[in-house]
Amino acid sequence: MGISNSSTGPTQSVGSTKVNLFFAILLIAMTIYFLWWGLDYTMRQQTTLFIIATAFGVFMAFNIGGNDVANSFGTSVGAGTLTIPQALGIAAIFEVSGAVLAGGEVTDTIRSGIVDLDGLSVEPNQFIYVMLSALFAAAFWLLFATKKGLPVSTTHAIIGGVVGSSIVLGITLGGTEMALSTVSWSKIGTIAISWVLSPLLGGVLSYLLYGQIKKNIIEYNDRTEAHIGELKANKKVLKQNHKEFLDGLTESEQLAYTSAMLRDQEIYKDDDCLVEDLETDYYKELYKLENERSNLDTLKALKQWVPIIAAAGGAVMASLVIFKGLKNVNNGMTTLQGFLIMGMIAALVWLATYIYTKSIRGKHKEDLTKATFIMFSWMQVFTASAFAFSHGSNDIANAVGPFAAIMDVIRTNSISTEAAVPPAVMLTFGVALIVGLWFIGKEVIQTVGTNLAKMHPASGFSAELAAAAVVMGASTMGLPVSSTHTLVGAVLGIGMVNKDTNWALMKPIGLAWVITLPVAAGLSAISYIVLSNIF
């Protein structure tokens, strides 16, 4: 059962040697500082295990950055809105900010309550081996998938890791039957459901959203630009026919016609000129062409649809930040206050977008493709940034959760359901997240932004907005969805509208989704056996 890399083009190299060296030194320096700080925090107990846990935790965050963070800006890069270095720079700010500012002060020690070890007499060190094994297994699976350019769920990977090592622990303590009973198989079932539900919901919504954008904005603009091109061509034909007409006149006829042309030229300059005031056929036809062109509402689609779509996008992304990105922050904000903030942001976005459309002048009124893509480029960067902030505040827990549990056990020599997360952990893992994106995220960016379907700013914005809306809606209703799978489905929806979906590439991606949990579980089980025999 192999997975091949089905990329359709070479991966673009990123960064100079100096920049790469800077990121490498940054991660090494941050990790050394964290070790120095952490040894005091854990009161220098079980130093070897703490150092190994730090290495595994940072490595896991590194690989989350390479695989998961690439989803946030993949479509922006594929659409040409941002270069890869620009996307990485913006992602660095929002991902780290989300992790540090809104990552939460405590975290669940068992991700999503997927296993229940209460019925087992688990020693603190055995629990540490469970979490270490989960980090190791998830990190190496993510590294493999990332190097193949396959976007997979980091949450599913860490859950698989916890399940695999917990089952081995359970077999050791109580036999196979007890070990299997500790796993919440219903939650494993919801993960299986998400393999279908997430891309399906993302694909349907992006298909509908981009379908409307293409129909009411892009195709209208194409028809309008074609009409303008036709009028320009008719104007050239008119001038050519007029020249041939003049050449066919006698000298006396030319003199009389030229006099009439001069009179029409003066009349034509008046703002209140009517076609009935003109004498020559040339100026009459020119009047009709110019009048048709001036009455053509080139910005109709942009003025009517883009502000509404932008406002809806602002509301959705604000909800993603308020209710998902900041959910770990105890800021006392009520649901009503959150909705009011969403409304204000939506209103401001609508107003700013509408004013921009009204300010378009001159040739830009006729270069509708450029004007449209400029507007959607700004909107796309906004949605990607909100996505990155929310991701940094939530999915960093896939590395922080097991690691914080290990630190807590080392420090207290007891097992708790929740563990404190010091700011130093969030900052160190946030840096690892970005360094991972910088060094190994390019393959996944290329898959999401280029290889699955061709992207431009309007379609990229549609994919990101659809994915964000599905993630928020599903979270509210308690439906099991993966943000990674949802975004991939949204990109597929775009490809279906444009009829350029790379279905061949979905085969290895789909396979990777299905085997993420069992592969991580298997690696974790092996890792647990090794660790328990070494220590």
C-alpha positions in Angstrom: 0.0 0.0 0.0 2.3 2.8 -1.2 1.6 6.5 -1.6 3.2 8.3 -4.4 3.7 12.0 -4.9 1.5 13.1 -7.7 2.7 16.6 -7.9 2.3 18.1 -11.4 5.2 20.4 -11.3 8.5 21.1 -9.5 8.5 22.5 -6.1 9.6 26.1 -5.9 12.6 26.7 -3.7 12.2 29.3 -1.0 14.6 31.5 0.8 18.3 32.3 0.5 20.9 30.4 2.5 21.1 33.2 4.9 17.3 33.2 5.6 17.3 29.4 5.9 20.2 29.7 8.4 18.3 32.3 10.3 15.3 30.1 10.8 17.4 27.1 11.7 19.4 29.1 14.3 16.1 30.7 15.6 14.6 27.2 16.3 17.8 25.9 17.8 18.2 28.9 20.1 14.5 28.8 21.1 14.7 25.1 21.9 17.9 25.6 24.0 16.3 28.5 25.9 13.2 26.3 26.5 15.3 23.4 27.8 17.1 25.8 30.2 13.8 27.2 31.4 12.0 23.8 31.5 14.6 22.1 33.6 13.9 24.6 36.3 10.1 24.3 35.8 10.2 20.5 36.2 12.6 20.9 39.1 15.2 18.9 37.2 13.3 15.7 37.7 13.7 12.9 35.0 16.0 15.2 33.0 16.5 12.6 30.2 12.8 12.1 29.6 12.2 15.8 29.6 14.9 16.5 27.0 13.5 13.6 24.8 9.9 15.0 25.3 11.1 18.4 24.3 12.7 17.1 21.1 9.6 15.1 20.2 7.2 18.0 21.0 9.2 20.6 19.0 9.5 18.1 16.1 5.7 17.5 16.2 5.1 21.3 16.1 7.6 21.6 13.2 5.7 19.0 11.2 2.3 20.5 12.0 3.7 23.7 10.6 4.8 21.9 7.4 1.5 20.2 6.8 -1.3 22.0 8.5 -0.3 25.6 8.3 0.3 25.2 4.5 -3.5 24.9 4.2 -4.1 28.4 5.4 -2.1 30.1 2.6 -2.0 27.4 0.0 -4.8 28.9 -2.1 -3.3 32.4 -1.8 0.0 31.2 -3.2 -1.7 29.1 -5.9 -3.9 32.1 -6.9 -0.8 34.3 -7.3 -2.0 36.6 -4.6 1.1 36.0 -2.5 4.5 34.6 -3.2 5.6 31.7 -1.0 8.0 33.9 1.1 5.2 36.5 1.6 2.7 33.8 2.6 5.2 32.3 5.1 5.9 35.7 6.6 2.2 36.5 7.2 1.5 33.0 8.4 4.4 33.4 10.9 2.7 36.4 12.5 -0.8 35.1 12.7 0.0 31.5 13.6 2.4 32.4 16.4 0.0 35.1 17.6 -2.9 32.6 17.7 -0.8 30.1 19.6 0.6 32.6 22.1 -2.4 34.9 22.6 -5.2 32.4 22.3 -3.7 29.0 22.7 -5.1 28.6 26.2 -3.6 28.3 29.6 -4.6 24.6 30.1 -5.1 21.7 27.7 -6.6 18.2 27.8 -4.0 15.6 28.6 -5.8 13.1 26.3 -6.8 14.5 23.0 -10.6 14.7 22.5 -11.2 12.1 25.3 -10.4 9.4 22.8 -9.1 6.9 25.4 -10.1 6.3 29.1 -7.2 5.1 31.3 -9.1 5.5 34.6 -9.8 1.8 34.8 -6.1 0.9 34.6 -3.5 1.3 37.3 -1.3 3.5 35.2 2.0 4.6 36.6 3.2 8.2 35.9 6.1 7.1 33.7 3.9 4.7 31.7 1.6 7.7 30.9 4.7 9.6 29.8 5.6 6.8 27.4 2.1 6.9 26.0 2.4 10.6 25.2 6.0 10.4 24.0 5.0 7.6 21.6 2.0 9.5 20.3 4.2 12.6 19.6 6.9 10.5 17.9 4.4 8.5 15.7 2.3 11.5 14.7 5.4 13.7 13.9 7.0 11.1 11.7 3.8 10.3 9.8 3.3 14.0 9.3 6.8 14.4 8.0 6.3 11.6 5.5 3.0 13.0 4.3 4.3 16.5 4.1 7.3 15.5 2.0 4.9 13.7 -0.3 2.8 16.9 -0.6 -0.2 15.2 1.0 -2.4 17.4 3.3 -3.6 15.2 6.2 -5.2 15.8 9.6 -2.7 16.5 12.4 -5.6 15.9 14.9 -6.2 12.4 13.5 -2.5 11.7 13.6 -2.1 12.5 17.3 -5.3 10.7 18.2 -4.0 7.6 16.3 -0.8 7.9 18.3 -2.5 8.1 21.6 -4.8 5.2 20.7 -1.9 2.9 19.6 0.3 3.4 22.7 -2.7 3.3 25.0 -3.8 -0.1 23.6 -0.3 -1.5 24.2 -0.3 -0.1 27.7 -3.8 -1.6 28.3 -2.6 -5.0 27.0 0.3 -4.9 29.4 -1.8 -4.0 32.4 -5.1 -5.8 31.8 -5.1 -7.9 28.7 -6.4 -7.3 25.2 -10.1 -7.1 26.1 -9.5 -4.4 28.7 -7.1 -2.5 26.4 -9.7 -2.3 23.6 -12.4 -1.2 26.0 -10.4 1.9 26.9 -10.8 3.3 23.4 -13.8 5.4 22.6 -14.7 3.5 19.4 -17.7 5.8 18.8 -15.2 8.7 18.4 -13.1 6.7 16.1 -16.3 6.2 14.1 -16.8 10.0 13.9 -13.3 10.4 12.6 -14.2 7.9 9.8 -17.3 9.9 9.1 -15.2 13.1 8.8 -13.3 11.5 5.9 -16.5 11.8 3.9 -18.4 14.6 5.6 -15.6 17.2 5.7 -14.6 17.2 2.0 -18.3 16.8 1.0 -19.5 19.8 2.9 -16.5 21.9 1.9 -16.9 20.9 -1.7 -20.7 21.6 -1.9 -20.4 25.0 -0.3 -17.4 26.2 -2.3 -19.2 24.9 -5.5 -22.3 26.9 -4.7 -20.4 30.0 -3.6 -17.9 30.1 -6.4 -20.6 29.1 -8.9 -22.5 32.3 -8.0 -19.3 34.4 -8.1 -18.4 33.1 -11.5 -21.9 33.5 -12.9 -22.7 37.0 -11.5 -19.3 38.6 -11.4 -16.6 36.9 -13.5 -18.9 35.9 -16.5 -20.6 39.3 -16.4 -17.2 41.0 -16.5 -16.1 38.8 -19.3 -19.2 39.7 -21.3 -18.7 43.4 -20.5 -15.1 43.3 -21.6 -16.0 41.5 -24.8 -18.7 44.2 -25.4 -16.1 46.9 -24.9 -13.7 45.2 -27.2 -16.4 44.9 -29.8 -17.2 48.6 -29.5 -13.4 49.5 -29.9 -13.2 47.3 -33.0 -16.3 48.9 -34.5 -14.8 52.3 -33.9 -11.6 51.3 -35.8 -13.8 49.9 -38.6 -15.7 53.2 -38.7 -12.5 55.2 -39.0 -11.2 52.9 -41.8 -14.5 53.1 -43.7 -14.6 56.9 -43.3 -11.0 57.2 -44.7 -12.0 55.0 -47.7 -15.2 57.1 -48.2 -13.2 60.4 -48.3 -10.7 59.0 -50.7 -13.6 58.2 -53.1 -14.9 61.7 -53.2 -14.1 64.4 -55.7 -12.1 67.4 -54.6 -15.2 69.6 -54.4 -17.2 66.9 -52.6 -14.3 66.5 -50.1 -14.3 70.3 -49.5 -18.0 70.3 -48.7 -17.9 67.2 -46.6 -14.8 68.5 -44.6 -16.7 71.7 -43.8 -19.6 69.6 -42.5 -17.1 67.5 -40.5 -15.7 70.6 -38.9 -19.2 71.8 -37.9 -19.9 68.4 -36.4 -16.6 68.4 -34.6 -17.6 71.6 -32.7 -21.1 70.3 -32.0 -19.8 67.0 -30.8 -17.8 68.6 -28.1 -20.9 70.0 -26.4 -22.2 67.9 -23.5 -25.8 68.4 -24.7 -25.1 67.2 -28.2 -27.8 65.0 -29.8 -27.5 62.7 -32.8 -30.1 64.9 -34.6 -27.7 67.9 -34.4 -25.1 66.1 -36.5 -24.8 66.2 -40.3 -22.2 63.6 -41.2 -22.7 59.8 -41.1 -19.3 59.5 -39.4 -20.1 61.6 -36.4 -23.6 60.1 -36.2 -22.1 56.6 -36.0 -19.4 57.7 -33.7 -22.0 59.3 -31.4 -23.9 56.0 -31.2 -20.8 54.0 -30.4 -19.6 56.4 -27.7 -23.0 56.7 -26.2 -23.4 52.9 -26.0 -20.0 52.7 -24.4 -20.7 55.5 -21.8 -24.0 53.9 -20.9 -22.4 50.5 -20.3 -22.3 49.9 -16.5 -19.0 48.1 -16.4 -18.8 48.1 -12.6 -22.4 46.8 -12.1 -21.3 43.3 -10.9 -18.5 44.7 -8.6 -20.8 47.2 -7.0 -23.7 44.8 -6.5 -22.0 41.6 -5.5 -18.5 42.0 -4.2 -19.4 44.2 -1.2 -22.1 41.7 -0.1 -19.7 38.7 -0.5 -16.9 40.6 1.2 -19.2 41.4 4.1 -20.3 37.8 4.5 -16.7 36.7 4.4 -15.8 39.3 7.1 -18.6 38.0 9.3 -17.6 34.3 8.8 -13.9 35.0 9.5 -14.7 37.2 12.5 -16.8 34.3 13.9 -13.9 32.0 13.3 -11.6 34.2 15.3 -14.1 35.1 18.0 -15.8 31.8 18.7 -13.0 29.3 17.7 -9.7 31.2 17.7 -10.4 33.0 21.0 -12.4 30.2 22.7 -9.5 29.3 25.0 -9.3 32.9 26.3 -11.5 33.6 29.3 -12.5 37.1 28.1 -16.1 37.0 29.4 -17.5 37.8 26.0 -21.1 36.7 25.5 -22.5 35.2 22.4 -24.5 38.4 21.8 -21.4 40.5 22.0 -19.6 38.2 19.6 -22.4 38.6 17.1 -22.4 42.4 17.5 -18.7 42.4 16.7 -19.3 40.2 13.7 -22.0 42.6 12.5 -19.7 45.7 12.9 -16.8 44.0 11.0 -19.2 42.9 8.2 -20.6 46.5 8.0 -17.1 48.0 7.8 -15.9 45.5 5.2 -19.0 46.1 3.1 -18.5 49.9 3.4 -14.8 49.7 2.5 -15.4 47.4 -0.4 -18.2 49.5 -1.8 -16.2 52.8 -1.5 -13.4 51.1 -3.4 -15.7 50.1 -6.2 -17.0 53.6 -6.4 -13.4 55.0 -6.6 -12.5 53.0 -9.7 -11.8 55.4 -12.5 -10.4 55.6 -16.0 -9.0 52.6 -17.7 -9.5 50.5 -14.6 -13.3 50.7 -15.3 -12.7 48.6 -18.4 -9.9 46.3 -17.1 -12.5 44.5 -15.1 -10.5 41.3 -14.6 -7.7 43.2 -12.9 -10.1 45.3 -10.8 -12.0 42.1 -9.7 -8.8 40.2 -8.8 -7.4 43.1 -6.9 -10.5 43.2 -4.7 -10.5 39.4 -4.2 -6.8 39.4 -3.4 -7.3 41.6 -0.4 -10.3 39.5 0.7 -8.3 36.3 0.3 -5.4 37.6 2.4 -7.9 38.6 5.1 -9.6 35.2 5.2 -6.2 33.3 5.1 -4.9 35.4 8.0 -8.0 34.7 10.1 -7.7 31.0 9.3 -4.1 31.0 10.4 -4.9 32.8 13.7 -7.6 30.2 14.4 -5.4 27.4 13.5 -2.5 28.6 15.6 -4.8 28.9 18.6 -6.4 25.4 18.2 -4.3 22.9 16.3 -1.1 23.8 18.2 -2.7 21.7 20.9 -2.0 18.6 18.9 1.6 19.1 19.9 1.2 21.1 23.1 -1.5 18.7 24.7 0.7 15.6 25.0 3.8 17.6 25.8 2.1 19.6 28.5 0.8 16.4 30.0 4.4 15.0 30.0 5.7 18.1 31.7 2.9 18.1 34.3 3.6 14.4 35.2 7.3 15.0 35.5 6.8 18.0 37.7 4.1 16.6 40.0 4.6 12.8 39.6 0.9 12.4 39.1 -1.6 12.2 36.2 -4.2 14.9 35.7 -7.0 15.3 33.2 -5.7 18.8 32.4 -2.3 20.3 32.3 -1.0 23.8 32.6 0.5 25.4 29.5 3.1 28.0 30.3 3.6 30.8 27.8 7.2 29.5 27.1 5.7 26.3 25.7 3.3 28.2 23.3 6.1 30.5 22.1 8.6 27.7 21.5 6.1 25.5 19.7 4.8 28.5 17.8 8.3 29.2 16.5 8.7 25.5 15.6 5.4 25.7 13.7 6.6 28.5 11.5 10.1 27.1 11.0 8.4 23.8 9.9 6.2 25.7 7.4 9.3 27.5 6.1 11.4 24.4 5.5 8.9 21.7 4.5 5.5 23.4 3.8 6.1 24.1 0.2 5.0 20.7 -1.1 1.6 20.9 0.6 1.2 24.5 -0.5 1.7 23.4 -4.0 -0.7 20.5 -3.7 -3.5 22.6 -2.2 -2.9 25.8 -4.2 -1.9 24.5 -7.6 -2.0 20.7 -8.2 -5.6 19.9 -7.2 -7.2 22.7 -9.2 -6.1 26.0 -10.8 -6.6 29.0 -8.6 -7.1 32.7 -9.0 -8.0 35.3 -6.2 -11.7 34.9 -6.6 -11.7 31.1 -6.5 -9.1 31.0 -3.7 -11.2 33.3 -1.6 -14.2 31.1 -2.3 -12.4 28.0 -1.1 -11.1 29.6 2.1 -14.4 31.2 2.9 -16.4 28.0 2.3 -14.0 25.9 4.4 -14.1 28.5 7.3 -17.9 28.5 7.1 -18.1 24.7 7.2 -15.7 24.5 10.1 -17.6 27.1 12.1 -21.0 25.6 11.3 -19.9 22.1 12.0 -18.3 23.1 15.3 -21.6 24.8 16.4 -23.6 21.7 15.5 -21.1 19.2 16.9 -20.5 17.6 13.5 -17.1 15.8 13.1 -15.1 17.7 10.5 -11.4 18.3 9.8 -10.3 21.7 8.7 -7.7 20.1 6.4 -10.2 17.8 4.8 -12.7 20.5 4.5 -10.3 22.9 2.7 -9.3 20.1 0.3 -12.9 19.5 -0.5 -13.5 23.2 -1.1 -10.6 23.2 -3.6 -12.2 20.3 -5.3 -15.5 22.2 -5.5 -13.7 25.0 -7.3 -12.2 22.6 -9.7 -15.6 21.1 -10.4 -17.0 24.5 -11.3 -14.0 25.2 -13.6 -13.9 21.5 -14.8 -10.2 21.1 -14.1 -10.2 19.0 -10.9 -7.1 16.7 -10.6 -9.0 13.6 -9.4 -5.9 11.5 -9.9 -4.2 13.4 -7.1 -7.2 12.8 -4.8 -6.4 9.0 -4.8 -3.2 9.3 -2.7 -4.7 12.1 -0.6 -7.8 10.0 0.2 -5.6 7.0 1.0 -3.5 9.1 3.3 -6.6 10.3 5.1 -7.8 6.8 5.7 -4.4 5.4 6.9 -3.4 8.4 9.0 -5.0 7.0 12.2 -3.9 3.3 11.9 -0.4 4.2 10.7 0.1 6.6 13.6 -1.4 4.0 16.0 1.0 1.3 14.7 4.1 3.6 14.9 3.1 4.7 18.4 2.6 1.1 19.6 6.1 0.2 18.4 7.5 3.3 20.0 5.8 2.6 23.3 7.3 -0.9 23.4 10.8 0.5 22.7 10.6 3.3 25.3 9.2 1.0 28.0 12.1 -1.4 27.5 14.8 1.3 27.4 13.7 3.2 30.5 
